Amino acid sequence: MEQPQIEISTADLDDPTDTAALIALLDAYAADPMGAGSPLSAATRRELVPGLRTVPGACVLLARANRVPVGVAVCFTGFSTFRARPLTNVHDLAVLPNWRGQGIGKQLLAAVETIARERNHCKVTLEVREDNPAARGLYRNLGFGGGSVASTDAGAKADDGQAVQYLFLEKRL
């Protein structure tokens, strides 16, 4: 079987095709056990795109396999006080379950890094669930380091019923 062509592009938040893809991908991610474990609410689905349009420095990347949306990265601009420069924070990175393990997350993060460098950002940051070894391995292989516990989400539960812990990782540029 031939490997599908993967295309990474910046989402146009005024394009109904791109916004439908964004909502569908984030809804699938939210429903995943490594997401929130339940789909997005109707209100969130309604308010997501209008809300993103108001955030300065927001960047949404879509991954498509043969034109079908299969992955997403939602990023925001932050600021590093220690380096006195802007940074890129990856708030959401998701690939549909049937497409995982094919390098799509790696391609999305490479595109994020390219944009961060173009914007003269000093680093890319993200959080990852401590109980998500696949994502943690991907991030480590791509040069993300750190690993301090960033937060605990008492609402999210791991398989053992404990509150989920998140690790804060960064890649300096």
C-alpha positions as CSV (number, residue, x, y, z in Angstrom):
1,M,0.0,0.0,0.0
2,E,1.3,3.4,-1.0
3,Q,2.0,5.9,1.8
4,P,-0.5,8.8,1.8
5,Q,0.8,12.2,1.0
6,I,0.7,14.4,4.1
7,E,0.2,18.1,3.7
8,I,0.6,20.6,6.6
9,S,-1.0,24.0,6.2
10,T,-2.1,26.9,8.3
11,A,-5.8,26.9,8.9
12,D,-7.8,29.8,7.6
13,L,-10.3,30.6,10.4
14,D,-12.6,32.3,7.9
15,D,-12.8,29.2,5.6
16,P,-15.7,26.9,6.5
17,T,-13.8,23.8,5.3
18,D,-10.8,24.5,7.6
19,T,-13.0,25.5,10.6
20,A,-15.1,22.3,10.2
21,A,-11.8,20.3,10.1
22,L,-10.5,22.0,13.2
23,I,-13.7,21.4,15.2
24,A,-13.9,17.8,14.1
25,L,-10.2,17.1,15.0
26,L,-10.5,18.8,18.4
27,D,-13.7,17.0,19.1
28,A,-12.1,13.7,18.4
29,Y,-9.1,14.7,20.6
30,A,-11.4,15.8,23.4
31,A,-13.2,12.4,23.3
32,D,-9.9,10.5,23.4
33,P,-8.8,9.1,26.8
34,M,-5.6,11.2,26.4
35,G,-7.8,14.3,25.9
36,A,-10.7,15.0,28.1
37,G,-12.4,11.7,27.7
38,S,-15.6,13.3,26.3
39,P,-16.4,15.3,23.2
40,L,-16.6,19.0,23.0
41,S,-19.8,20.6,24.3
42,A,-22.2,22.2,21.8
43,A,-21.3,25.6,23.3
44,T,-17.5,25.0,22.8
45,R,-18.1,23.8,19.3
46,R,-20.0,27.1,18.6
47,E,-17.6,29.4,20.3
48,L,-14.2,27.9,19.5
49,V,-13.5,29.5,16.1
50,P,-14.9,32.9,17.0
51,G,-12.8,32.8,20.2
52,L,-9.6,31.8,18.3
53,R,-10.1,34.6,15.9
54,T,-9.7,37.1,18.8
55,V,-6.4,35.7,20.1
56,P,-3.4,37.6,18.9
57,G,-0.6,35.2,17.7
58,A,-2.9,32.2,17.5
59,C,-1.8,29.7,14.9
60,V,-3.7,26.5,13.9
61,L,-2.0,24.0,11.6
62,L,-3.9,21.2,9.9
63,A,-2.5,17.9,8.7
64,R,-4.2,16.3,5.8
65,A,-3.6,12.9,4.3
66,N,-4.7,12.9,0.6
67,R,-6.8,16.0,1.5
68,V,-8.6,14.4,4.5
69,P,-8.0,16.1,7.9
70,V,-6.0,13.8,10.2
71,G,-4.2,16.0,12.6
72,V,-4.0,19.4,14.2
73,A,-1.7,21.7,16.2
74,V,-3.2,24.7,18.0
75,C,-0.5,27.2,19.2
76,F,-0.4,30.5,20.9
77,T,2.3,33.2,21.3
78,G,3.6,33.7,24.8
79,F,6.6,35.6,26.2
80,S,9.7,34.4,28.0
81,T,10.7,36.9,30.6
82,F,14.0,35.2,31.2
83,R,14.9,35.6,27.5
84,A,12.9,38.7,26.8
85,R,11.5,37.2,23.6
86,P,8.3,35.7,22.4
87,L,7.7,31.9,22.5
88,T,5.3,29.5,20.8
89,N,3.2,27.3,23.1
90,V,1.6,24.2,21.6
91,H,-1.7,24.1,23.4
92,D,-3.2,21.1,21.4
93,L,-1.4,18.5,19.3
94,A,-3.6,15.7,18.1
95,V,-3.6,13.0,15.4
96,L,-6.6,10.8,14.7
97,P,-6.1,7.3,16.3
98,N,-6.0,5.5,12.9
99,W,-3.3,7.8,11.7
100,R,-1.0,7.7,14.7
101,G,2.5,6.2,14.3
102,Q,2.9,7.5,10.8
103,G,5.0,10.6,11.5
104,I,2.1,13.1,11.3
105,G,2.7,14.5,14.8
106,K,6.4,14.9,13.9
107,Q,5.5,16.8,10.7
108,L,3.1,19.1,12.6
109,L,5.8,19.9,15.2
110,A,8.4,20.5,12.5
111,A,5.9,23.0,10.9
112,V,5.3,24.6,14.4
113,E,9.1,25.0,14.8
114,T,9.5,26.6,11.4
115,I,6.8,29.1,12.2
116,A,8.3,29.8,15.6
117,R,11.7,30.4,14.0
118,E,10.2,32.7,11.3
119,R,8.6,34.7,14.1
120,N,12.0,34.9,15.9
121,H,10.6,33.0,19.0
122,C,13.1,31.8,21.5
123,K,11.5,28.4,22.2
124,V,8.5,26.1,21.7
125,T,6.7,24.8,24.8
126,L,4.0,22.3,25.5
127,E,2.5,20.1,28.2
128,V,2.0,16.4,28.0
129,R,0.2,13.9,30.2
130,E,2.6,12.0,32.3
131,D,0.7,8.8,31.5
132,N,1.1,9.3,27.7
133,P,4.4,7.5,26.9
134,A,3.9,7.7,23.1
135,A,3.6,11.5,23.1
136,R,6.4,11.8,25.6
137,G,8.7,9.7,23.5
138,L,7.9,11.8,20.4
139,Y,8.7,15.0,22.1
140,R,11.9,13.7,23.6
141,N,13.0,12.4,20.2
142,L,12.4,15.9,18.7
143,G,14.5,17.6,21.3
144,F,12.0,18.7,23.9
145,G,13.4,18.7,27.4
146,G,12.5,19.7,30.9
147,G,9.9,17.5,32.4
148,S,8.9,19.4,35.5
149,V,5.3,18.7,36.7
150,A,3.4,21.6,35.4
151,S,0.0,20.9,36.9
152,T,-2.4,18.3,38.1
153,D,-5.9,18.0,36.6
154,A,-8.2,16.7,39.3
155,G,-11.0,16.4,36.8
156,A,-9.1,14.1,34.5
157,K,-8.4,10.6,35.8
158,A,-5.7,8.2,34.7
159,D,-6.5,4.5,34.3
160,D,-5.8,3.9,38.0
161,G,-8.3,6.6,39.0
162,Q,-5.7,9.1,40.1
163,A,-5.6,12.7,39.0
164,V,-3.7,13.3,35.8
165,Q,-0.3,15.0,36.0
166,Y,1.2,17.0,33.2
167,L,4.8,17.6,32.3
168,F,6.0,20.9,31.0
169,L,8.5,20.5,28.1
170,E,10.4,23.0,26.0
171,K,12.6,23.1,23.0
172,R,14.9,26.1,22.8
173,L,15.5,27.6,19.4
